Amino acid sequence: GETAPSGEVHPPTQAGHGPPAAHKETASTESDHGDTTTHEPPSVQATASHPAAHDKKRHTVHAAPKVPERPKGVLCGALPPKRITWKSKQGPLTLVGTVVIGPGTELNIGAGTEIKVGGFDSCPDSGSTATNGRSIALVVRGGKLRLDGSARKPIRFVVATAGTGYLWNGIRVERALRDDDARLRWIELSRATKGVSFLAGAGSLEHAVVEDCGIGVASLLGASPTISHSVIARSGITAIASNRSATRIVSSLVMDGGDGIRFDGVGLSSISTSCFWGQSGTEIVRGPVGVGSWKGDSVPDRFGNWNRDPVLRGSATHERKLAEARKAMETQPWWKPRRPPEDPVGSGRWSLSPYSPLIDKGETRFCSDTDGTKCDIGLWGGR
């Protein structure tokens, strides 16, 4: 039957038989004795003889199926249209299926949060359209995503299942109107087919480490993201893929893996004060005119981009240079200071050695390191 706005259910109307039976007029005939007999249609007679059944039929409302409640700290499917905030003290978050941040939804994740990613999509109402099972992604589709990690407490995405290769689909930002609608700051992620994808919109990736992905960052369909002070390392295909987009790359470090950056149509893209090192393929493929026009490893191109060893702290080059410096100090006159140079800002495996050529070589406008010196290239440059 058809459901009326009030929730009542009426029998269907048969073609060629006028209105429903409940509204048909009764037929009257006069008997031989002059009294009048009323003949009601069978449907009316049945209803009159069974009023309880009629009431039950009229007032039955079919409720929409309920979406099962998620355990605390578990995300999958479309998030409700409200502001959602998660802090590290609440424990880790777990993605058991593709999560969609739609219109009216704002997801804010605080510094130090660990986000566990399942290897297979087990969400009954997942936002994924893929059928390969390994389809988990964090998708921004009309809503807002703020990943606000910090230098000492980055937000880490950890694949929570054993396996090899690329085990999830990363972060996908679709048609964001402003950089602030998808602000990804001080994050670490790995082992995704595409680490972070921007489609036909804006977004910002700052102080991020994207490792061991098929493609580190993809900028597609006219997207215009800004990638700054980030490290993209060991990408199987290419660190950055820009397809007819306005990708802006500033003071970032692209290391190892396949190609550095592949362009399919330059658009309004720009690369400045960044460093490329260790690619098995080509550093910059079909890039903007003049980018990558360095000669040797001692002079950058005209946009301040380098093709040389960044000399990270703890690397073999760092240890060699430190040993050379200590040996030289032994022969110095007694009045000269006998101590190695101070380490620049930063710690951990992506921090620069004091012998790095990238110190103070980052962007020059409106940028300084936390110690007040000029911007360095790499993860720890800027603020």
N, C-alpha and C positions, 0 to 999 in steps of 0.2 A: 504494500500500500504506500501512499504518499504521505509524508510527514508534514503536517501543517505547522506554521510558525509557532503556534501555541503548544505543539507537542502532541496534538490529537492525530489519530490515524483513522482515515476514512476508507471504506472499500473502494476499489478502482471503478471508474466509470467505463461501461462498455459502449463501444461505438454503436450509434444508431438507436440507443435505448434511453436517451434523455439524461436527466440528472441522476445522481445516486439514488438507490432504492429508498433510503431513509427519508428522502424529500419528495417521493412520488405522492400524488393525491390518491386518497382511497376511493374505490369504486362502490357506488350504492345501487342496489336493485330493490324493487318493491315486490313483496311476496303476494301470494293470492289473498292473504288475509289483510292486506293493507299496511302491514308494518314494514319497516325499512331494515334491511340487513346490510351491514358494512363488511366488505371483503378487503382485507389488508394484504399487501404483498407479502410473500413468504419471509423475506428478510426482516420485515418489521415484526411479523408474528414471532419469529425466532428470538429477536432481540427482546421483545416484550416478555416472552416466557423465560428468558435467562438474563435478567438485568445485571447480575454480578459479572457474567462473562462479557457483557457489553461494556461495563465500566472498565474492566481490566483491559479490554482491547483499546478503548479510547485513550487511556492514560499511560500506556506502555511507552517509555522513552528509552531508546538505545544509547547508552553512554559511550563516549569515545574511549578507545583502549588506552589504558594508562601506560605511561612510559616508566619503566622500573627506576626506582631511586638508585643513585650511585652511592657506593660507600664514600665516606669522607676522604678527600684527596685523590679521587679517581675521576678522570674526565674522558668523555667520548660523546660523539654526536653533536648536535646543535646546542650551544649553550643558551640559557634563558636570557631574554633581553633586559639585562640589568648590569650594574657594576659589580665585578667580582674581583676581590683582592686576596692574594695568597702570600703569606710571609714565611720565611724559612723556619721560624720557630713552630709553625704548624706541621712541620715534617715535609717529606718529599711529596711531589705530585706524580701521578702515574697516568700516562696516556694509553688506554687499552683499545682505542680506535681513533679514527680521524676526528678531530675536534674542529668545529666550524664556529667562528666568531662572526655572527651575522649582525644586521642592522639593530641598533639599540643596545648592543652588548659591548662591554669594555672589560678586558681581562688585564689585570695588573699583577705582575709577579715580582716579588721583592728580591733584594740581593741575598746571595747565598743559598737560594732554593735549588734543590736537585730535582730534575724532571726525568722520571724513568719512562722509557719508551718501549712498549711491547714489540716483540718481533713480528707478531701477526695481529691482524685486526679481529678482535673478538667482541666488538660492540654490536648489539642487535639493531641499533638504529644509527649506525655510523654515517658520517657525512661523506664517506668515500664512494666513488663510482667505479673504482678499480675492482678487478675480480681475481687478482693474483694473490690475495691474502696478505702480502707484505705491502700494505698500502697506507699505513698510519702516517698522518701528517697533521700539522697545526696550521689551519687555514684561516686567514683573515678575509672575510667576504662581506664588506659593508660595515663591520664593527671596528673596534680599536684594540690594539695589542701594545702593551708597554712592558718590555722586559728590562727592568732597571737594576742590573747588577752593578757591582762596584769593583774597583781595582783589587781589593783584598778579598772580596766575596762575589766572584762571578756566578752567574746562573749557568748550571751545567746540565746538558741533555745527555743522558746515559742510556745506551741500549741495554735493556734488562734481560736479554736472552742471548744464549750462545749461538755462534754462527759466524760465517765468513761473508765477505762482500758487503754490499749496501743493504741495510736492513730496515730502512724506513724512508719516507719521502720528504723529510725536512720541514721547514717553515715556508709557507706559500702566502704571499701578500697579493691580493687581487684588487686592482682599481682603487687604491687608497688615494684620497684627495690631497692629503698633506703628509709631509715627513712624520709629523707628530702622531698620525693615525697608526703608524707601525714603527715604533721606536725601539730598536733592538740594541741594547748597550751592555757591554761587558758580559758577553755570553760565550759559551764554548759548546760546540756540537761536532759530531763526527758520524761517519758511516751511513750517510744518506745518499740517495741517488742524486738529488740536488740539495745542497745544504740549505740555502735560502734562495727563494725565487720571488721576483717582483714582476707582476704582470699588469701592464697598461696603467700604471699609477706610480705614486711616490713611495717613500719609505727611507729609513736611515739605518745603517749598520755601522756602529761605532765600537771600537775597542773589542772586536770579536775575533775568536779563533775558530776557523772552520777547517777541519782536517779530514783526510782520508775519505772524501766524497767523490762521486763520479764527476760532478760539476760543483765547484765550491759555491759560486753565486751566479744565478741566471737572471738576466734583465731582458724581458721579452715584451713584444707587442707595444713598443713605444713607452716603456716604463722610464722613470726618471729618479732612480734611487741615488743616494750618496753613501759611498763606502769610504770610511776614514779610519786611520790608525788601527787597521785590522791586519790579521795574519791569515793567509789562505795557503795551506800547505798540502802537498802530496795528493793533489787531485788527479784521478785516473785519466780523465779526458782533458779538461781544461780548468784552470782556477776560476776564471770568469768568462761567461758567455754573454755577449751583448747583441741582441737582435733588433736592429732598427730602433734603438732606444737612446736615451740621453743619460747614460751611465756616467756618474762622476766619481772618480777614484782619487783619493788624496792621502798622501803620507802612509801608504800601506805596504806590506811586505808580502810578496808572492814567491813561494819557495817550492822547489822540487816538483814532482809530478809530470804531467804531460805538457800541454801548452800553457803559457801564462794567461793571455787574454785572446779570445777569438771574437772578432767583430763580423757580423753579417749586416752591413750597412752601418756607417758610423753615426749618423744623425748628429745630435748635439753632444756627443760623448766627449769626455776629457779625462786625461790621466796626468797627474802632476805629483812631483816630489815623492815618488814611490820607488821601490827596489824590486828587481826581478833576479832570481838566482836559482840555479840548479835544475832548470827545466830540461827534460829529455827531448822536448819538441822545440817550438819557437816561442820566444818571449811574448811578442805581440804580433798577432795575425790580422792583417788588413786594418790596422789602426788609423787614427787621425794623422794627418800629414805632420811630419816632424817628430812624432812620438816614437821613441826607440831608435833615434838616429845617433846613438852614442858611438864613439870611436874608441874601442878598448874599454877597460874598466876603471880608468882614472878620471874620465870626464863624463858628466851626465849629458842627456839630451837637453834641448833648449827649454824643456818644461821641468827640469830638475829631476828627471827619472834616471835611476842608476841600474847598471848591469854589473854587479860585483858582489863579492862575498860580504854579507852584512856583519860578520864576526859577532856571533852571539856569545854571551857569557857562558863559559864552560865548554865551548867548542874546541876542537883541536887547534884551530888558528889562534884562539884566545890563549890557550895554554902555552903555545909556542912563543907568542909575543910577550907574554908575562915572564917566561923564563929568560928571554933575551933582555928584557928590561932589568930584571934582577941581577943578571950577570954584568950589565953595564953599570949598575949602581955600585957594584963592588969596587970598581976602579975609579969612581968619582972622588974628587977631593973631599976631605972630612967636613968642610963647611957647607957643602951642598946637601940638600935633603935626600935621604936614602929611603924613600917609600914609593910604592907604585901609585899611579894615578887613581883617583877615587872612581868608584863605579857610578855610572849615570843612574837616573831614576829608574826604578823597576826591580823586579825579582822574578825568579823562575826561569824556565827554559827559553822564553821568548824575550828576555831582557838583553840589552846590548852590552857588549864588552866596552870598557873604557878605550879600547883600541879600534872600535867600530868606525867606519867612514860615514855612517849615517847620523852620527851625533850632530845636533844643531842644523840638520839639512832638511827638516820638514817644512811645511807651509810657513810662509813668512808673515802673513797678515792675520791679525787677531788670534794669534796662537802662541802659547808659551807652555813649558813644562811645569810640573808642580813645584820644582825648585826655583822657578823664575827665569830659567835659561831659555834659549831659543828652542823651538819644537824639534824633537827628534823624529825620524821616520820609524814606524813600527808601532807595536802594541802600546808601549808605554809613553809615547809622545803625546803632547797635549794634556788636557785635563778631563 
